[in-house]
Amino acid sequence: MSQRYQRFGAIALSLALLGVGVFVGVVVERKWLASGAEKTAALRPSALSPPPGPIADRVFRRFQQKLELDEEQAKKVKSALEKVDERAQSIHMEVGPRMEAIMQEADDEIRSILSEVQ
């Protein structure tokens, strides 16, 4: 039974890391890869806003479909995924403002290098 809990813990940790990775990827893509400062500013979500949506529901549906969870297992898995989602949101709220500041520094430095036309 402990191997089952270890596997579940590994899955939960992976989901938390996935959430953080998605957030960082979105910030980096919107900040550095979007063309034009106006487009970037218009498309970039605020670092203080939550990530693009909870992944717990999608992951739960996938688990339920692939693992054929019974009702009790489904409740417990959904609860665990929601806890992971809450922790990921918490991390996002802590890291978001610092990431935004770092991205703004890079943006300012790059703008100082480019001409007005660029």
Residue pairs with C-beta under 8 A, 6 or more apart in sequence:
8 80
12 80
12 81
12 83
12 84
15 55
15 56
15 59
15 81
15 84
15 85
15 88
16 84
16 87
16 88
16 91
18 55
19 51
19 55
19 84
19 85
19 88
19 91
19 92
20 88
20 91
20 92
20 95
22 51
22 52
22 55
23 51
23 92
23 95
23 96
23 99
24 99
26 45
26 51
26 52
27 44
27 47
27 99
27 100
27 103
28 103
30 40
30 43
30 44
30 45
31 40
31 44
31 103
31 106
31 107
32 106
34 40
34 43
34 44
37 107
37 111
40 107
45 52
46 96
46 100
47 96
47 97
47 99
47 100
47 103
48 93
48 96
48 97
48 100
49 96
50 89
50 92
50 93
51 88
51 89
51 92
54 85
54 89
55 85
55 88
56 78
56 81
56 82
56 84
56 85
59 81
60 74
60 77
60 78
60 81
63 69
63 77
63 81
64 74
64 77
67 73
69 77
